[in-house]
Amino acid sequence: MERDAEVSARVDLVQRFLDVSSDVLAEIGQSLTIGEATPRVQKKLLELETWAESLRAEENKPASAFLAAMTRDARHQMTPHRSTPQCRS
């Protein structure tokens, strides 16, 4: 029963992240449609970082091998990767 609660808490974090991500994409689409930036996107991006950090905190809690691997994988996908290679001409 306790393990199910652990899984549920982590799944809830990932679902909240996905919900906010959907909002961000909708805001970006709206910005492109109207031709100007909306200030709500920055707030939502900060919220995404908060959810990713919450999942990082969950990684430090004891869990089954499967749950630990799922948590690491989800957090990796939730974290922005800024080391993209630069194009060279």
N, C-alpha and C positions, 0 to 999 in steps of 0.2 A: 504494500500500500504506500509506504514512504517513497519507494522508488518511482511509483507512478506520479506522485506529487512532484518529484524532482524533474521528471521528464516533462510533465505538464508545464512547470514554471519555465523551463528552457524553450519549449515550443511556443509558449505565450510571448516570450521575448522576441523570438524570430518572427512571429506573426505580426507583432506590433511594428517591428522594423519594416516588414513588407508592406503594411498598411501605410506607413509614412512615406515609403519609397513610391508607392502609387500616387500619393498626394503630390510629391515632388515632381513626378513625371507629368501629372496633370497641370501643375503650375507652369512648368517649362513649356508645355504645349500651348497654354493660354498666352504666355509671354511671346511665343513665336507668332501666334495668330494676331495679337494686337500690336506687335512690334515694339514692345517695351518690357523691361524687367519688372517683376513683381517682388516686393520686399519679403513676402512670405516664404520664398524659397530658402533664403539664408537661415531663417528660423527653423525650418523643417530639416535642413542639412545638419544643424546643430543637434536637433532631436535624434537624428539617425546616429550621430556619434555617441550620444548618451546611451542608446539601446545597444550599440556595439560594445561599449565599455561595461554595461551591465552584464552582457554575456561573457565578457572577459573575466569578470568577477566570479561568474559561475564555474569557469574553468578550474579555479583553485579549489573547488569543493570536491570531495571524494565522489566518484561515480563509477559505474560499470565501464568496461573498455569501450563498448559500443556508444554509450552516452558521451563519454569523454571525446571519442573520435568525432561524433556528430557535432558536438559543441565546438571543437577546434575548427572543423570544416566550415560550419556556419559562420563563425566569427571571422575566419579568413575571408570569406566571401563578402562579409559586411564591412570590412576594413578597406578604405581607399588605397589603391596601389599607385603611388606617385612616381615610381621609378620606371616609367615607360621610356623606351629608347627614343632618342631624337632622330628625326630624318636628316640625312646628310646628302647634300647635292654634290 
